[in-house]
Amino acid sequence: MNKDRLVIINAPSSLEEMLVDCLLTLESEHGFSSFPVNAHHHENKGLSLAEQVSGRQKQICFQIHIDEDGSKFLLKRLQEDFSGAGIQYWVLPMLGSSEI
């Protein structure tokens, strides 16, 4: 069974550089991607008035292809280094990957 994972992280834009530094230390053979996203959530906690009105908050999204042990290490590190920072994450099994 494939033990690779796709970890998706949505975080406040203010954490972008610190998260890039954190992810670079993992030395994943597949690297990672980052891009701006609009996050939508039913809680208005930490949103500016404009964000509350528009119903979206600008955040940064990271996607990293990593093995199962690496994903556990990453999540533990995020919890230690970014506790309470409002980071959301998802861990998905990789069904396949390749380069074309």
N, C-alpha and C positions, 0 to 999 in steps of 0.2 A: 504494500500500500504506500502511496506517495505521502511523504511526511512534510512536503513543502507547503508553505502558507503564504497568503497575501494579507498583509496587515495594512489596514486603511486607517489613517489618523486625520481627524479634523481638529484644528487648533486655532486659537486666536492669532491673528496676523503678527501681533507683537512678539510671539514666541518663535517666529520662523527661523531666525539665525541660530538660536539655541538648539532647536530641534534638528536643523541641518547638521550642526556640530555633533549632536548626539548620534544621529543616524550614520554619519561618516565614520564614527569610531567602531561601528559594527563590522565594517569591511565585508559586507554582503557581496558575493560574487556577481549578483545581478544588479547591483546599484539600487537606486530608488528614484521615484518621480515626485515632483511637487508642482502644484498649480493652485491658483486662487479659486475659491468656491463661495457660493452664497449658502450659508447654513440657515435652515428654517427649524424653529423649535417652539413648542407651546409655552415654554417659560420665558419671561422677559428679563430674567436675571442678568445683570451686567450689560444690557443693551442701551444704546443711546436712544434719545427720543426719536430721531430719524429712523433708526433701525426698528424701533417698536412700530412706527407708522408703516414702514415698508414691509415689515414681516420677514426681514432677512438680515443676516449679519455677515459681513465679509470675513472670511477665514482663509486659512491655508490648508490644503489637503496634501498628505503624503501617502504614497503607495510603495510598499517595499515587499519584495519577494524574498522570503527567508525560510530557513528550515524550522521545524517545530521547536527545537531547543532554543534556537535564536529568537523566535517569537516570544517564548516565555521569558527569556533574558531581557528582551526589549521592553516588554510590559512591566516587568519588575523595576527596571531602570526608570521608566517613565513615571511609575508610581512613587519612586523614591525622590526623583529630581523635580517632578512637576505636580506634586500633590496639590489639589485644590485649584489648578490652573484652568479648569474647564475644557480639558482635552477629551474628545470622544474617540473611540477606536472600535474597529471590527476586525476579527480574525476569520479568514475564510480558507478552506482547503483549496489548494491549487489542483485543478483537474488536468492541466497541461500547460506547457510553456515551451517556447522555442524561439529561434531567431530566423527570420526569412530574408 
